[in-house]
Amino acid sequence: MGKSIQLLFIALRLILGGMMLYGGIQKFQKPNPAPVEVVEKASKFTSPDKESTLQKILYINGAKQTGYFWQLLGVCEIFFGLLLLIQGTGFIGAVFLLPITLHIFLFHLFLEADEVGELMQTAGLLGINILLVAKEKRKWKNLLWINPLP
């Protein structure tokens, strides 16, 4: 593989890993709201024209109200982002991040489709993640395609 392609993939790993680290850290910046606060906030968006905002509030705050999921997602983003940034563990970090980046993209596709900038950003992150996994096809292709026995 050419030197410029190698540098491109290093840059892509740094971008995706840095974004995951940032996103994971942000999940611990604010305390989780009390259930009553969530209900009060959600009640402000009950009109039909604000339905998408209500869905986002309920979805994200529902994850926070579990007491573990939002924090687990943050820990995974931080850990897998670090794996991606470390030279020898980049592939495993990319594989573990794939469901997370897919989830982030689908969240924006279905709940924030009107935010084109964020949708494009998350599509870019998913695309980078897919490229990083696809680049290492030789490491995982035998898991999917079984050679017939002689």
PyMOL commands that place a pseudoatom at each C-alpha (Angstrom):
pseudoatom trace, name=CA, resn=MET, resi=1, chain=A, elem=C, hetatm=0, pos=[0.000, 0.000, 0.000]
pseudoatom trace, name=CA, resn=GLY, resi=2, chain=A, elem=C, hetatm=0, pos=[1.311, 3.457, -0.887]
pseudoatom trace, name=CA, resn=LYS, resi=3, chain=A, elem=C, hetatm=0, pos=[2.642, 5.838, 1.714]
pseudoatom trace, name=CA, resn=SER, resi=4, chain=A, elem=C, hetatm=0, pos=[-0.079, 8.416, 1.023]
pseudoatom trace, name=CA, resn=ILE, resi=5, chain=A, elem=C, hetatm=0, pos=[-2.829, 5.796, 1.465]
pseudoatom trace, name=CA, resn=GLN, resi=6, chain=A, elem=C, hetatm=0, pos=[-1.275, 4.706, 4.764]
pseudoatom trace, name=CA, resn=LEU, resi=7, chain=A, elem=C, hetatm=0, pos=[-1.212, 8.326, 5.942]
pseudoatom trace, name=CA, resn=LEU, resi=8, chain=A, elem=C, hetatm=0, pos=[-4.836, 8.740, 4.886]
pseudoatom trace, name=CA, resn=PHE, resi=9, chain=A, elem=C, hetatm=0, pos=[-5.916, 5.739, 6.962]
pseudoatom trace, name=CA, resn=ILE, resi=10, chain=A, elem=C, hetatm=0, pos=[-3.905, 7.009, 9.938]
pseudoatom trace, name=CA, resn=ALA, resi=11, chain=A, elem=C, hetatm=0, pos=[-5.697, 10.351, 9.624]
pseudoatom trace, name=CA, resn=LEU, resi=12, chain=A, elem=C, hetatm=0, pos=[-9.074, 8.582, 9.396]
pseudoatom trace, name=CA, resn=ARG, resi=13, chain=A, elem=C, hetatm=0, pos=[-8.281, 6.552, 12.530]
pseudoatom trace, name=CA, resn=LEU, resi=14, chain=A, elem=C, hetatm=0, pos=[-7.313, 9.744, 14.369]
pseudoatom trace, name=CA, resn=ILE, resi=15, chain=A, elem=C, hetatm=0, pos=[-10.500, 11.514, 13.289]
pseudoatom trace, name=CA, resn=LEU, resi=16, chain=A, elem=C, hetatm=0, pos=[-12.821, 8.663, 14.276]
pseudoatom trace, name=CA, resn=GLY, resi=17, chain=A, elem=C, hetatm=0, pos=[-10.930, 7.858, 17.472]
pseudoatom trace, name=CA, resn=GLY, resi=18, chain=A, elem=C, hetatm=0, pos=[-10.843, 11.528, 18.493]
pseudoatom trace, name=CA, resn=MET, resi=19, chain=A, elem=C, hetatm=0, pos=[-14.551, 11.986, 17.850]
pseudoatom trace, name=CA, resn=MET, resi=20, chain=A, elem=C, hetatm=0, pos=[-15.386, 8.880, 19.880]
pseudoatom trace, name=CA, resn=LEU, resi=21, chain=A, elem=C, hetatm=0, pos=[-13.183, 10.037, 22.759]
pseudoatom trace, name=CA, resn=TYR, resi=22, chain=A, elem=C, hetatm=0, pos=[-14.844, 13.446, 22.713]
pseudoatom trace, name=CA, resn=GLY, resi=23, chain=A, elem=C, hetatm=0, pos=[-18.355, 11.958, 22.544]
pseudoatom trace, name=CA, resn=GLY, resi=24, chain=A, elem=C, hetatm=0, pos=[-17.610, 9.486, 25.328]
pseudoatom trace, name=CA, resn=ILE, resi=25, chain=A, elem=C, hetatm=0, pos=[-16.227, 12.162, 27.640]
pseudoatom trace, name=CA, resn=GLN, resi=26, chain=A, elem=C, hetatm=0, pos=[-19.244, 14.403, 26.952]
pseudoatom trace, name=CA, resn=LYS, resi=27, chain=A, elem=C, hetatm=0, pos=[-21.542, 11.700, 28.327]
pseudoatom trace, name=CA, resn=PHE, resi=28, chain=A, elem=C, hetatm=0, pos=[-20.041, 12.287, 31.786]
pseudoatom trace, name=CA, resn=GLN, resi=29, chain=A, elem=C, hetatm=0, pos=[-20.018, 16.105, 31.737]
pseudoatom trace, name=CA, resn=LYS, resi=30, chain=A, elem=C, hetatm=0, pos=[-23.552, 16.704, 33.010]
pseudoatom trace, name=CA, resn=PRO, resi=31, chain=A, elem=C, hetatm=0, pos=[-25.374, 14.837, 35.789]
pseudoatom trace, name=CA, resn=ASN, resi=32, chain=A, elem=C, hetatm=0, pos=[-28.369, 12.769, 34.746]
pseudoatom trace, name=CA, resn=PRO, resi=33, chain=A, elem=C, hetatm=0, pos=[-31.636, 14.646, 35.157]
pseudoatom trace, name=CA, resn=ALA, resi=34, chain=A, elem=C, hetatm=0, pos=[-34.208, 13.454, 37.655]
pseudoatom trace, name=CA, resn=PRO, resi=35, chain=A, elem=C, hetatm=0, pos=[-37.239, 11.688, 36.153]
pseudoatom trace, name=CA, resn=VAL, resi=36, chain=A, elem=C, hetatm=0, pos=[-39.468, 14.627, 37.162]
pseudoatom trace, name=CA, resn=GLU, resi=37, chain=A, elem=C, hetatm=0, pos=[-37.188, 17.013, 35.252]
pseudoatom trace, name=CA, resn=VAL, resi=38, chain=A, elem=C, hetatm=0, pos=[-37.455, 14.850, 32.148]
pseudoatom trace, name=CA, resn=VAL, resi=39, chain=A, elem=C, hetatm=0, pos=[-41.249, 14.807, 32.348]
pseudoatom trace, name=CA, resn=GLU, resi=40, chain=A, elem=C, hetatm=0, pos=[-41.353, 18.587, 32.823]
pseudoatom trace, name=CA, resn=LYS, resi=41, chain=A, elem=C, hetatm=0, pos=[-39.008, 19.149, 29.874]
pseudoatom trace, name=CA, resn=ALA, resi=42, chain=A, elem=C, hetatm=0, pos=[-40.915, 16.703, 27.659]
pseudoatom trace, name=CA, resn=SER, resi=43, chain=A, elem=C, hetatm=0, pos=[-44.286, 18.264, 28.512]
pseudoatom trace, name=CA, resn=LYS, resi=44, chain=A, elem=C, hetatm=0, pos=[-43.150, 21.477, 26.781]
pseudoatom trace, name=CA, resn=PHE, resi=45, chain=A, elem=C, hetatm=0, pos=[-42.966, 19.646, 23.437]
pseudoatom trace, name=CA, resn=THR, resi=46, chain=A, elem=C, hetatm=0, pos=[-46.342, 17.891, 23.230]
pseudoatom trace, name=CA, resn=SER, resi=47, chain=A, elem=C, hetatm=0, pos=[-47.691, 19.800, 20.228]
pseudoatom trace, name=CA, resn=PRO, resi=48, chain=A, elem=C, hetatm=0, pos=[-47.693, 17.844, 16.939]
pseudoatom trace, name=CA, resn=ASP, resi=49, chain=A, elem=C, hetatm=0, pos=[-45.189, 20.198, 15.284]
pseudoatom trace, name=CA, resn=LYS, resi=50, chain=A, elem=C, hetatm=0, pos=[-42.622, 19.435, 18.004]
pseudoatom trace, name=CA, resn=GLU, resi=51, chain=A, elem=C, hetatm=0, pos=[-42.984, 15.656, 17.922]
pseudoatom trace, name=CA, resn=SER, resi=52, chain=A, elem=C, hetatm=0, pos=[-39.432, 15.033, 16.665]
pseudoatom trace, name=CA, resn=THR, resi=53, chain=A, elem=C, hetatm=0, pos=[-37.976, 17.110, 19.508]
pseudoatom trace, name=CA, resn=LEU, resi=54, chain=A, elem=C, hetatm=0, pos=[-40.094, 15.162, 21.996]
pseudoatom trace, name=CA, resn=GLN, resi=55, chain=A, elem=C, hetatm=0, pos=[-38.846, 11.860, 20.561]
pseudoatom trace, name=CA, resn=LYS, resi=56, chain=A, elem=C, hetatm=0, pos=[-35.207, 12.948, 20.944]
pseudoatom trace, name=CA, resn=ILE, resi=57, chain=A, elem=C, hetatm=0, pos=[-35.749, 14.131, 24.511]
pseudoatom trace, name=CA, resn=LEU, resi=58, chain=A, elem=C, hetatm=0, pos=[-37.485, 10.908, 25.519]
pseudoatom trace, name=CA, resn=TYR, resi=59, chain=A, elem=C, hetatm=0, pos=[-34.956, 8.671, 23.749]
pseudoatom trace, name=CA, resn=ILE, resi=60, chain=A, elem=C, hetatm=0, pos=[-31.804, 10.254, 25.151]
pseudoatom trace, name=CA, resn=ASN, resi=61, chain=A, elem=C, hetatm=0, pos=[-33.203, 10.832, 28.618]
pseudoatom trace, name=CA, resn=GLY, resi=62, chain=A, elem=C, hetatm=0, pos=[-34.616, 7.306, 28.638]
pseudoatom trace, name=CA, resn=ALA, resi=63, chain=A, elem=C, hetatm=0, pos=[-31.089, 6.007, 28.071]
pseudoatom trace, name=CA, resn=LYS, resi=64, chain=A, elem=C, hetatm=0, pos=[-29.862, 8.237, 30.889]
pseudoatom trace, name=CA, resn=GLN, resi=65, chain=A, elem=C, hetatm=0, pos=[-32.654, 7.130, 33.252]
pseudoatom trace, name=CA, resn=THR, resi=66, chain=A, elem=C, hetatm=0, pos=[-31.611, 3.481, 33.089]
pseudoatom trace, name=CA, resn=GLY, resi=67, chain=A, elem=C, hetatm=0, pos=[-28.723, 4.391, 35.366]
pseudoatom trace, name=CA, resn=TYR, resi=68, chain=A, elem=C, hetatm=0, pos=[-26.222, 2.434, 33.288]
pseudoatom trace, name=CA, resn=PHE, resi=69, chain=A, elem=C, hetatm=0, pos=[-26.769, 2.585, 29.507]
pseudoatom trace, name=CA, resn=TRP, resi=70, chain=A, elem=C, hetatm=0, pos=[-25.674, 6.181, 28.861]
pseudoatom trace, name=CA, resn=GLN, resi=71, chain=A, elem=C, hetatm=0, pos=[-22.577, 5.683, 31.000]
pseudoatom trace, name=CA, resn=LEU, resi=72, chain=A, elem=C, hetatm=0, pos=[-21.799, 2.308, 29.407]
pseudoatom trace, name=CA, resn=LEU, resi=73, chain=A, elem=C, hetatm=0, pos=[-22.066, 3.884, 25.977]
pseudoatom trace, name=CA, resn=GLY, resi=74, chain=A, elem=C, hetatm=0, pos=[-19.654, 6.617, 27.092]
pseudoatom trace, name=CA, resn=VAL, resi=75, chain=A, elem=C, hetatm=0, pos=[-17.157, 4.094, 28.475]
pseudoatom trace, name=CA, resn=CYS, resi=76, chain=A, elem=C, hetatm=0, pos=[-17.341, 2.062, 25.247]
pseudoatom trace, name=CA, resn=GLU, resi=77, chain=A, elem=C, hetatm=0, pos=[-16.810, 5.157, 23.105]
pseudoatom trace, name=CA, resn=ILE, resi=78, chain=A, elem=C, hetatm=0, pos=[-13.772, 6.135, 25.177]
pseudoatom trace, name=CA, resn=PHE, resi=79, chain=A, elem=C, hetatm=0, pos=[-12.261, 2.643, 25.319]
pseudoatom trace, name=CA, resn=PHE, resi=80, chain=A, elem=C, hetatm=0, pos=[-12.863, 1.749, 21.673]
pseudoatom trace, name=CA, resn=GLY, resi=81, chain=A, elem=C, hetatm=0, pos=[-11.726, 5.213, 20.591]
pseudoatom trace, name=CA, resn=LEU, resi=82, chain=A, elem=C, hetatm=0, pos=[-8.473, 4.643, 22.476]
pseudoatom trace, name=CA, resn=LEU, resi=83, chain=A, elem=C, hetatm=0, pos=[-8.086, 1.230, 20.842]
pseudoatom trace, name=CA, resn=LEU, resi=84, chain=A, elem=C, hetatm=0, pos=[-8.503, 2.930, 17.491]
pseudoatom trace, name=CA, resn=LEU, resi=85, chain=A, elem=C, hetatm=0, pos=[-5.839, 5.510, 18.294]
pseudoatom trace, name=CA, resn=ILE, resi=86, chain=A, elem=C, hetatm=0, pos=[-3.262, 2.924, 19.362]
pseudoatom trace, name=CA, resn=GLN, resi=87, chain=A, elem=C, hetatm=0, pos=[-1.329, 1.581, 16.375]
pseudoatom trace, name=CA, resn=GLY, resi=88, chain=A, elem=C, hetatm=0, pos=[-1.571, -2.150, 17.140]
pseudoatom trace, name=CA, resn=THR, resi=89, chain=A, elem=C, hetatm=0, pos=[-5.199, -2.237, 18.212]
pseudoatom trace, name=CA, resn=GLY, resi=90, chain=A, elem=C, hetatm=0, pos=[-6.760, -0.025, 15.542]
pseudoatom trace, name=CA, resn=PHE, resi=91, chain=A, elem=C, hetatm=0, pos=[-8.563, -2.844, 13.754]
pseudoatom trace, name=CA, resn=ILE, resi=92, chain=A, elem=C, hetatm=0, pos=[-10.240, -4.255, 16.867]
pseudoatom trace, name=CA, resn=GLY, resi=93, chain=A, elem=C, hetatm=0, pos=[-11.225, -0.722, 17.896]
pseudoatom trace, name=CA, resn=ALA, resi=94, chain=A, elem=C, hetatm=0, pos=[-12.799, -0.160, 14.465]
pseudoatom trace, name=CA, resn=VAL, resi=95, chain=A, elem=C, hetatm=0, pos=[-14.701, -3.456, 14.659]
pseudoatom trace, name=CA, resn=PHE, resi=96, chain=A, elem=C, hetatm=0, pos=[-16.058, -2.708, 18.139]
pseudoatom trace, name=CA, resn=LEU, resi=97, chain=A, elem=C, hetatm=0, pos=[-17.013, 0.847, 17.135]
pseudoatom trace, name=CA, resn=LEU, resi=98, chain=A, elem=C, hetatm=0, pos=[-18.982, -0.246, 14.076]
pseudoatom trace, name=CA, resn=PRO, resi=99, chain=A, elem=C, hetatm=0, pos=[-22.310, -0.893, 15.897]
pseudoatom trace, name=CA, resn=ILE, resi=100, chain=A, elem=C, hetatm=0, pos=[-21.894, 2.353, 17.833]
pseudoatom trace, name=CA, resn=THR, resi=101, chain=A, elem=C, hetatm=0, pos=[-21.275, 4.504, 14.762]
pseudoatom trace, name=CA, resn=LEU, resi=102, chain=A, elem=C, hetatm=0, pos=[-24.155, 2.742, 12.987]
pseudoatom trace, name=CA, resn=HIS, resi=103, chain=A, elem=C, hetatm=0, pos=[-26.422, 3.515, 15.946]
pseudoatom trace, name=CA, resn=ILE, resi=104, chain=A, elem=C, hetatm=0, pos=[-25.344, 7.176, 16.009]
pseudoatom trace, name=CA, resn=PHE, resi=105, chain=A, elem=C, hetatm=0, pos=[-26.006, 7.492, 12.267]
pseudoatom trace, name=CA, resn=LEU, resi=106, chain=A, elem=C, hetatm=0, pos=[-29.429, 5.828, 12.518]
pseudoatom trace, name=CA, resn=PHE, resi=107, chain=A, elem=C, hetatm=0, pos=[-30.364, 8.069, 15.454]
pseudoatom trace, name=CA, resn=HIS, resi=108, chain=A, elem=C, hetatm=0, pos=[-29.637, 11.121, 13.323]
pseudoatom trace, name=CA, resn=LEU, resi=109, chain=A, elem=C, hetatm=0, pos=[-31.316, 9.629, 10.253]
pseudoatom trace, name=CA, resn=PHE, resi=110, chain=A, elem=C, hetatm=0, pos=[-34.576, 8.820, 12.008]
pseudoatom trace, name=CA, resn=LEU, resi=111, chain=A, elem=C, hetatm=0, pos=[-34.765, 11.449, 14.758]
pseudoatom trace, name=CA, resn=GLU, resi=112, chain=A, elem=C, hetatm=0, pos=[-32.851, 14.398, 13.301]
pseudoatom trace, name=CA, resn=ALA, resi=113, chain=A, elem=C, hetatm=0, pos=[-33.217, 14.050, 9.540]
pseudoatom trace, name=CA, resn=ASP, resi=114, chain=A, elem=C, hetatm=0, pos=[-33.808, 17.801, 9.271]
pseudoatom trace, name=CA, resn=GLU, resi=115, chain=A, elem=C, hetatm=0, pos=[-30.299, 18.477, 10.677]
pseudoatom trace, name=CA, resn=VAL, resi=116, chain=A, elem=C, hetatm=0, pos=[-28.459, 17.852, 7.413]
pseudoatom trace, name=CA, resn=GLY, resi=117, chain=A, elem=C, hetatm=0, pos=[-25.051, 18.902, 8.760]
pseudoatom trace, name=CA, resn=GLU, resi=118, chain=A, elem=C, hetatm=0, pos=[-25.169, 16.453, 11.654]
pseudoatom trace, name=CA, resn=LEU, resi=119, chain=A, elem=C, hetatm=0, pos=[-26.541, 13.742, 9.399]
pseudoatom trace, name=CA, resn=MET, resi=120, chain=A, elem=C, hetatm=0, pos=[-23.649, 14.228, 6.975]
pseudoatom trace, name=CA, resn=GLN, resi=121, chain=A, elem=C, hetatm=0, pos=[-21.130, 14.247, 9.843]
pseudoatom trace, name=CA, resn=THR, resi=122, chain=A, elem=C, hetatm=0, pos=[-22.442, 11.013, 11.300]
pseudoatom trace, name=CA, resn=ALA, resi=123, chain=A, elem=C, hetatm=0, pos=[-22.621, 9.445, 7.826]
pseudoatom trace, name=CA, resn=GLY, resi=124, chain=A, elem=C, hetatm=0, pos=[-18.976, 10.430, 7.406]
pseudoatom trace, name=CA, resn=LEU, resi=125, chain=A, elem=C, hetatm=0, pos=[-18.023, 8.804, 10.702]
pseudoatom trace, name=CA, resn=LEU, resi=126, chain=A, elem=C, hetatm=0, pos=[-19.883, 5.625, 9.746]
pseudoatom trace, name=CA, resn=GLY, resi=127, chain=A, elem=C, hetatm=0, pos=[-18.203, 5.683, 6.342]
pseudoatom trace, name=CA, resn=ILE, resi=128, chain=A, elem=C, hetatm=0, pos=[-14.767, 6.091, 7.934]
pseudoatom trace, name=CA, resn=ASN, resi=129, chain=A, elem=C, hetatm=0, pos=[-15.516, 3.213, 10.279]
pseudoatom trace, name=CA, resn=ILE, resi=130, chain=A, elem=C, hetatm=0, pos=[-16.603, 0.972, 7.403]
pseudoatom trace, name=CA, resn=LEU, resi=131, chain=A, elem=C, hetatm=0, pos=[-13.457, 1.897, 5.444]
pseudoatom trace, name=CA, resn=LEU, resi=132, chain=A, elem=C, hetatm=0, pos=[-11.224, 1.068, 8.412]
pseudoatom trace, name=CA, resn=VAL, resi=133, chain=A, elem=C, hetatm=0, pos=[-12.843, -2.352, 8.806]
pseudoatom trace, name=CA, resn=ALA, resi=134, chain=A, elem=C, hetatm=0, pos=[-12.918, -3.050, 5.062]
pseudoatom trace, name=CA, resn=LYS, resi=135, chain=A, elem=C, hetatm=0, pos=[-9.220, -2.153, 4.779]
pseudoatom trace, name=CA, resn=GLU, resi=136, chain=A, elem=C, hetatm=0, pos=[-8.418, -5.179, 6.952]
pseudoatom trace, name=CA, resn=LYS, resi=137, chain=A, elem=C, hetatm=0, pos=[-10.548, -7.599, 4.931]
pseudoatom trace, name=CA, resn=ARG, resi=138, chain=A, elem=C, hetatm=0, pos=[-7.831, -10.244, 4.982]
pseudoatom trace, name=CA, resn=LYS, resi=139, chain=A, elem=C, hetatm=0, pos=[-8.121, -10.416, 8.799]
pseudoatom trace, name=CA, resn=TRP, resi=140, chain=A, elem=C, hetatm=0, pos=[-11.824, -11.193, 8.888]
pseudoatom trace, name=CA, resn=LYS, resi=141, chain=A, elem=C, hetatm=0, pos=[-12.911, -12.530, 5.493]
pseudoatom trace, name=CA, resn=ASN, resi=142, chain=A, elem=C, hetatm=0, pos=[-12.487, -16.163, 6.581]
pseudoatom trace, name=CA, resn=LEU, resi=143, chain=A, elem=C, hetatm=0, pos=[-15.131, -15.607, 9.251]
pseudoatom trace, name=CA, resn=LEU, resi=144, chain=A, elem=C, hetatm=0, pos=[-17.721, -14.931, 6.541]
pseudoatom trace, name=CA, resn=TRP, resi=145, chain=A, elem=C, hetatm=0, pos=[-16.665, -17.067, 3.598]
pseudoatom trace, name=CA, resn=ILE, resi=146, chain=A, elem=C, hetatm=0, pos=[-16.013, -20.690, 4.347]
pseudoatom trace, name=CA, resn=ASN, resi=147, chain=A, elem=C, hetatm=0, pos=[-13.888, -22.615, 1.873]
pseudoatom trace, name=CA, resn=PRO, resi=148, chain=A, elem=C, hetatm=0, pos=[-15.377, -25.994, 0.974]
pseudoatom trace, name=CA, resn=LEU, resi=149, chain=A, elem=C, hetatm=0, pos=[-13.543, -28.984, 2.352]
pseudoatom trace, name=CA, resn=PRO, resi=150, chain=A, elem=C, hetatm=0, pos=[-11.546, -31.006, -0.213]
for i in range(1, 150): cmd.bond("trace and resi %d" % i, "trace and resi %d" % (i + 1))
show_as sticks, trace
zoom trace
